[in-house]
Amino acid sequence: MNHQNNQSPRKKVSIVNVQLSPFRVAFFNQLRAELDLRGIDLEYFHGDIWPAERDRNYECHLDWASQITNRFIPIGKGRYACWQQLPHKLLADSDLVVITQENMILSNYPFILKRRLSAKRLAFWGHGISPRTRSADSPGERWRRIWAKKADWWFGYTQKSVNALKLAGFPEQRITNTNNAIDNTVFLQDLQKVTPVQLVDIRQHCHLDDKAVVGLYCGALYVDKRLDLLVEAADLIHAKNPHFRLVVIGSGSESGFIEEAFRTRPWATAVGAKSGVEKAAYFKLAQVILNPGLIGLIVLDAFCTGLPIVTTGGDTHHSPEVAMLEEGVTGFFPEPTASAYAQTVIDLLADKQQYKRSHEAMLAAGNQYTMENMVLQFANGVEACLDRPTKKNIID
């Protein structure tokens, strides 16, 4: 790391996102402090929450951030494009601007062109490929690859992001793998704060006796999560093992589906959105994480608790965090059918040695994918990008 001394002129970096998410607040605070030690000032700009995510309780605050205006444009089927009123005068003074690369952020396109014409450094931060794409050769992905090359630097979420960018033709030496993480310090503390009384109350509410085997789903409830497959597979697991119990934490557009399904399944309980010590208590009682659809940051919670994850392979598209899972060790990827999914869960829980190996591997992975490591990776990438000459100084 090339930490700058007090005599070096301070650099300025600006990050622009559509929205500020609760799990990013700690990251930005830590990144700001780390960059300050390196002689780099960080500015952060964000707007309002995407309309499709307003049911996820995403309200949060970062006292040093600057709010900008988002205009959301409906484009059908619950999807929106976004135009941000960017603070161009403030961004013009930044030595590096980092933006989210998403096809539907329309204001990005003129800004990218303007930034390149001014020979100012520009970086993208994102997946490198849409986590919901059905084809790497779809029109949307071809469009994404064209614009992916318009940056000086890339901050990819995981190794999956890096691989996608390399395939798109972006130089690997200008990609930082941030190993996307959240601040699990508080979650680990919450796990320690869980009381026996809380566990007893949950056992009573969810009908968990001493022989109960708990499969836990924790996350937003929407179509890409394949909740229909979760319920169908849970039926098969329960038929094989009457002690099996399904507990679902979360809220979202598919909450009604879950509530209706559980009316006829007394061994399954939906508890709504949970956080803090209350959320941690459910993890303490679980044996396995069940997430048959798109999987994301739940991976990090699972690492903290050592709970193996069963998701699906086949045509299921996941967020980049899936790259953190080692197939057959920390994560299991059966075909997306109820019978295959149920059998994988049944076999995992029955094989005590395999379960123990998976449990220990999950805990070990938790020491690698941390907020602290992500902050250092991101800060190192910022320094490396700033150390490169601007385009007007590059001969080739």
N, C-alpha and C positions, 0 to 999 in steps of 0.2 A: 504494500500500500504506500502510495506517495503522499503522505500527509504534508500539507503545506505549512511553511513556517509563518510567523507573524508578519514578516516583511513582504510576503507575496500578496498581490492584490486578491481580494476575495472574489470568488465566482458566484454566480447566481443561477439556480436551477428552478424551473417552474414545472409542476405537474398539474395537468388538467384532466379531470374525470367528469363524466355525466353526473354521477351522484357520489356521495360519501356513504359508505356502508359501515355499520357498527363494528364489524370485525377488522376494519382498516384503521380505526382511530389510534390504537396503540402502535401500529406499524408506522404511521406518519409521525407520531410524536418521537418514536425512537430513531427513525431515519433522520428527522430534523436535527436531533441532538448529535448523531453520528457525523452527519455532514458538517455541522458547525465545528466539530473538532478538527475537520480536515480543511477548514477555511472556505466552506461552501455554504451559502445561504439558500434555504429552501422556501419556496412559495407554493401554496396549494390552492387550486381553484376547483369548485364543483357547483353543480346546479341541483335541481329537484330530482326526486326519485322517478325512475321509469314508471309509467302508469301500471304496467303489468306486475310490478313488484310492490305496489302500495299496500297489499294485504299481508306483507311479511314483517310488519313492525320494524321498519328500517330507520325510524327516526333516531337521529343522533347528532352530536355537535362536536366541532373541533374549533376551539376559541381563536386560533390564529389563522384559520382558513378564510378565504374570500369567497363569498357567494356570487354566482353568476346566474343569468337567466337562461333557462331551457325552454324551448318551444317544441312540444311533442306533436307530431303529425301522424294521424291514423293512416295505416296502409293496409288494413283488413285483417280479419281473423285474430283480433287482439294484439296485433303487432303495430309498432310505432317506429317512425324515424325521428331523429332529434336534430334540432338546430340550436347551437349554443351561441349566445352573445359573448364572444371571446374578448377579453381585455387586451386588445392588440398593442396599445401603448406600453402596458406593463410587460407583456411577453416579448416585445421588441428588445428590451434591455436584458433579457435572460441569455446566458451563455449556452444553456441547453433547455429545451422544452420537451417534456415527455407527455404524450397523449395516448389515449386508448385507441387501438386500431379496431374499429368495428365498422362494417359496411354501412350501417344505418345512422352513423353520426355524420350527417351531411355537411356540417360546418367544418369538418376536418379537411375536406378536399381543397377548398380554396386556401385554407391555412397552410396545408402541406406545400402547395405550389408557391405560395408567398415566402414561406420559410426557406425553401430551396433556392429561390431566385435571389434572396438576400444573403446566401452563403452562411446561414446560421444553423447551428446544430439542432437536429430534431431526432427524437427517439420515440419508438412505439413500445407500448406495454400491453401485453395480452396473451391470448392463447396461441396465436400463430395459425390456428385453424378453428373454425367454429365447432364448439362441443356438440352442437345439435345437427351438424351437417350429415346428410345421408349419402353424400358422394363427394370425394375429394376433387372430382372433376366437374362438379356442378357449376352453373354460371356464377353463383355467389362466391364459390371458392376460387374460381379463376380470376374474378374481379379482386378478391382479397389478395391473391398472390401478386397481381400487378402492382398494387399499392404498397404491399409489404416491403418492396425493394426501394421505396422512396425515403427511407430513413437512414440516418447515420449509424444508428444503434438500435438494438432490440433487447427488451427485458421480457424474456419468456417465462411463463408460469412454471413449467416443469421440463424434463427432458423430452417429453412428447412434443412440447412447443418447439424446442430446439430442432428436433428431427423434422418437423413440418416446415420450418423456416429454411433449413438446409435443402430440402427437396424443392422449395420454391426458388432456390438460387441465391439466398442471402448468405453472405460469408460467415462461417461459424465463429471466426475470431472477433466478430462484432456482435455476438449474441451473449447475453448474460442469462444463465439459468438461475432464476431467483429461488427455486424450490418453494413455491408459494406456500405460505403458512399463516396461521393466526396465532395470537398470543394465548398460548395454552397455560400460562402461569396461573391465571385466575381459575381456570377449570381444574387444574391440579389441586389448587388450594380448596376449591369447592368440594372436591372429592374427599378431602381430609375433614371437612366440616360436617359431612353428612352424619346425622345422629341415628342411633338405634330406633328412636321413636319415629323418625321419618320413614325408616325402612318398614317398620311395622304398619304404619298408616298406608303406605303404598301397597304392601302385600294384601292388606284387607281390601283396599279399593279395587285392585286388579285381580283379586281372587287367586293369590299366589300362596300355595301351601309349601311345606318344606321340600316337597318333591318337584316343585315347578321348575321347568326349563324355559327360560325366557328368551324369545327372539325380539330384539328391539329395532324399531324403525324410528329414526330421528331426522327430521328435515322438513322442507316445504312440501306441501301436498299439491302436486300438479301432474299433468298427463305424462310428461317424460319420465316420471318416477316409476311408471308401470305398477301402479298400486293394485290394478286388477289382477296382475300376475302374483303380487304379494299375497293377496287374499286367497286366491285359488291354490297357491302352493302351501299356504298355511293350513288350509283344510286337509291337504294330504299329509302334512307333517303331524297334525293333531290326530288324524285317524290312525297313524302308525304309533304315535306316542301320546296318549291321553293327558300326560303331564305337561305337554307343550302349551305355552301361553304366548300370545302375540300382544305387544304393547307398542302403540304408535304415538310418538310425540311430533307435533307440528300442526300447522294450519295452512290454508291456501284454497285454491279454486276447487280441489277435489275433496274438501272436508266433508261435504254432503254425501259423497259416495262412500267414504269410510264409515261415517255414522250409520248410514243405512245398512251397510254390510255387517256391521258389528251388532245390530239389533238381534240378529238370529245366531250370534256366535258368542255365548257367554264367556268363552275362554279368551276372547280378544277384547282389548280395551283401548280406546282413544282418549288421550288426556289433554289434547290441545297443545298450544305452544308453551314451552317451559324454558327457564333460564336459571343461571346461578346454581345454588346448592340444590334446589329442587330438581333441576335437570340432572345434575350429577348423581342424585340418589337413584334415579332409574337406571343409569349406567352401572351402578354398583350391584344391581340385582339381576343384570342381564348376563347371558352366556355367549350371545352371538349377535352381530349387527346384520340385519336383513335389509338390503337396499337393491332390489332387482333392476331398477332403472338407472337413469343418469346419476352418477356418483361424483361428489365434489369434496367439500371441506370436512364432511363427516369422517373422512379418513384420519384427520388429525385428532379428533376426539377419540376415535377408536384406538389410535396409537397410545394415547394417555392411559387408557383403561385396559389395554391388552386384549381387546375383544376382536376376534377374527371377523372379517367382512365377507359376506356372500352377496355378490352382485350377479351380473350376467355378461356373457360374451356375445357371440353372434352378431346381430345387427344393432346391438345397443351402443349408443354413442354417449361417451362420458366426458366430463370436464377433465382438464389436464392433470388434476390431482390423482387420477387413476394410475398415472405412471409411478406413483410412490408405492403402489402395491406390487408385491412379488407373487406372481401367479402360483397357486398351489401351496403357498407358505403363509402370507399375510392376507391375500385376497383370493377368492374362489370365483371362477367365471364359467358356470355351466351355460348350456344353451338356454335361450329365453323361453322355456316351456315350463309349465307348472310341475310336471313329473320330474324333469331333469333338475330343476331348482330344489324341489323338496328332497330328492334323493341326496343331493350334495349336502344339504343341511343335516339330514339324518345321519349320513356317513361321518361327517365332521364331528358331530356331537358324540357319536358312538366310539370313535377311535381316540382313546384318551391320550396316546402318545402323540398322534398328529395334532390334536388340539393343544397339548402342552407346547409343542414346537411352535405352533402358530402364535400362541399367547406370548411366548418369550420373544419371538421375532417382532411382534407388534410393539412391545415395550422398547426394544432396542431401536426400532425405527423412529420412535418418538424422540429419541435423543438427537437424531439427525435433522429431522424436519421441524425446526424451531423458528420462532419469530426472530430471535437474536441472529441466527444464521442467515435468514432472509434479509435482514437489515444490512448485514455485512456484505452479502452478495450484491445487493442493489447499490450500496454506496461504492463498492469496488467498480461496478459497471459505470456509475456516474463519473468516477475519476478517470477510468480508462477512456471513456468517450471524450471527456474534456481534454485529455492529453493528446488526442488526435488533432491534427491541423484542420482548420475549416476548409470547405471546398475550394475557396478562392486561392488557398495556399498549397493545394495538392496539384502537383505537376501532371500526374497520370490521370 
